[in-house]
Amino acid sequence: MSREPVYRRFPKVPFERRAAAFAIDFFGVWLVSSIAGGNFLLQALVFLLLWMAVRVLVVANNQGQSLGRWAFDIKVLDAKSGKTPGQLTLAKREGILGFCAFLAAIGLGIGLANGISLLVLTAPLAADCGMAYADSEVQQAFHDRIAQTVVIQTRRGYSLDLRLKKWFAQVRRRVQK
């Protein structure tokens, strides 16, 4: 095996694809947890348990891909070995990201009724993921740095973004005729 770091051997994932994959996972978990009922503690528990199930158990058993990552041809790898991270590493990574996502879910639940709360509660998620946007070489977010993981492109997936681009191009051509 090569001594070259994993992030140099694999293509980087555009930030927009990472955000879209996160959004699929986030809104799926948020929707199910909001159905859980009006009790805040029950909703919090359901959100965090579902988040860990979707982003740790599924990823560990699905070659580093959750539903959102599969839809956009992305996978998570251990930065040192280049293999799918173990459940402990994924739990560390997703514990940080899940807490930030939970705060963002609370902020989005409050909505524009209290704009300051919305900004304060979504700020940890923005700061965490903003590190990936600012880091042009490795594109590691805060949770990636702590867990020593890297997000890469893969050929295994659905290629949802490419399919949508193709579909919109076809619609645009038909409308212009």
N, C-alpha and C positions, 0 to 999 in steps of 0.2 A: 504494500500500500504506500502511496506517495506521502511524503512529509509535508506537502503543500497544504495550507489550511483549507478547510471545506469551502469557505465562502469565496475562495479564489477559483475553485474548480467548477463550481456550478453557477448558472446564470442567476442574476439578481431578479427579484420580483418587483415590478413597478408598485409604487405606493398605493395607487388607485385599486389595483387588484387585491392587495392585502386588506385595504379598507372594505372593499366589497365582500370579500370572504368573511371578514369579521362581522359585517352587518348581517349577513345571512344567519350566522350562528347566533348573534346577539338577539335579533328580532324573533327568531324561533324560540329561544329560551325565554325571552321576555313575554312573548305571547302566551306560552304555556303557563308561566308563573303568574301572569295577571288573571288567568282563568281560575287560579287556585282559590280566589276569594278575596274579601276585603280586609282580612286580618294581615297587618303589615308583617308580623313575625313569620306567619305561615308563608307569605309571598317571598320573603327574604330567604327562608330555608329552602323552599322549592327552587328559587332562582339559583342559589349557590350549589345545591345538589345536582340540578340539571346541568349547570355550567360545567361542573367537574365531570359529570358523566359524558357529556357531549365532547368536551375538550380534552379529557384525559383518557377515559376508558375507550372511547371510540377511536381516538387518535393512536393510542398504544396498540390497538388491535387492527388498525386499518392503514398500516404503513405510513404513519405520520400525517394522515389527512382526516379532518372533520368534514361535515357536509359542505360547509362553505369553502373550505380549502379544496375539496374535490371538485366543486363546481368551477373553480378558477385555476385548476392545475397547479396547486401549491402544496408543499409538504414541509414539515418541521424535521430538522435533523439535529443531532448532537454536534456541536461545533468541533469537538475534538476527534470523535471517531467517524463521523459521517454517516452514522446509522440512526435509525429511529430511536429517540430518547426513551428511557425507561419511565415507568409510571411515577416514580418519585420526582424525577426531573420535570416531567410534565405537570405534576401536581404543584411543584414550586412555581413554575412558569405561569400556569393558569390560575393559581391562587392569587397572585399579584394582579393579573389581568382581570380575573373574575371579580375581585373587590372593586377595581376601578370601573368595570362594566356595571356592577350593581349600583354604585354611586351614580353613574350616568343614567341608569334606568330610573332611579328615584328622581333625578333632575328632570328627565323627560316626562315622567309622570306628573310632576308639578307643572311643567310646561311654562308657557309665557305668563301664567298668572303671577308668578314671582320670578322675574327674569334674573335677579341676582342669584337666587338659589340654583337656577338652571345653570348659570355660568360657573358657580363655585363647585357644584356637584359633577359637572362634566370636565372640569379642569384637570383632575388627576389622570383621566383617560387621555386627554389631549396632550398632556405633558409626557406621559409614558410613550405613547405612539409617536409623538413629535420627535423623540430622539431617533427613531428609525428614519424619519423624513430628513432630519438634519445630518445624519451620518451617511455620506454618499458612498463610502468605501464598503462597509460591511452591512449597513442598513439594519442594525440591531436596535430594537426598542429596549427600554429599561428592563422589562421582564425577560427578554432574550439574553441580555448581559448577565443578569443574576443567575439564570438557569443554564447559561452557556449553551444556548441553542441558536440555530440560524434557520431562516425561512428561505426556501429555494423554489424554483420552478421545476416542474416535472411534466412528463408526457402523460402521466396517468391521471385522468380526470375527464370532465365533461366539456371544458373550454367554453363556458357560458358566455364570457365576454366576447370571444371571437364569433360565436354563433349569433349573438345579438347584433354585432356590427354588420355581419353579413345580411341578417334579416332586415335591418334598417336601411342598408344600401339597396336591397331589392325593392323595398317599399318606396324609397326615394326615387328610384328609376321608374317605377310604375306610375307614380304621381306626376312626374315630369313629362311623361308621354302624352 
